[in-house]
Amino acid sequence: MIFDLEDSPVYEVIQNNGCLEFLDEGAGTSKNLNVKHLFNRAGKITIGAGIEFPYQGNAKITLHGEKENAYIVFDRAVEAGNKAISNTGQIQMFGTNRPSRTRLARTAQAGATEIYVETSEDLGWVQGDKLGLAPTNYINTELDYVEIDSYDFATGKIELTEPIFFRHYGRSESTKEMYQVDIRGEVSLLTRNV
């Protein structure tokens, strides 16, 4: 079966015993499967045709459900939550390869609306991409999730849509020589096309 809907209705349960493949119509297109319970029982779900032929559009499976919703049991054997993807078959998802991690090139103070990152390669990050800024102190919950408003490869400057909550350590050069490890804050791309 070829899934070719831009935005499907919300299905209660989909049980796949065959082959479910997302149609790839290229960059700039989107496919969104909305479902409460997706059970890939004895089938195969494919998004993209492999590492050499990744999915070019945007593919998404959106799970719907509330805490009060009933749990489900598939085939009287596989227990699932109130919204779930359960897999006893095969699922393969291949999205486009994008640079996904860099380090801070300057320290970012709490409340900042811009950060600077290493620019050894063009990250290709764009407006709307979501980033995660890792903690750089002993409090492991001091991480920030942000959205890019603009990115300038030449300077490494990223303008954010909202200010960050926590301070994140950074420097223009690696700290490996000083500390035997590079302790500058990691900045990770969270946005994927699949």
PyMOL commands that set and color helices and strands:
alter all, ss='L'
color gray80, all
select helices_A, chain A and resi 176-179
alter helices_A, ss='H'
color red, helices_A
select strands_A, chain A and resi 2-3+10-16+19-22+30-40+44-47+58-63+72-74+78-80+84-87+90-93+101-103+114-116+130-133+144-152+157-160+186-189
alter strands_A, ss='S'
color yellow, strands_A
deselect
rebuild
show_as cartoon
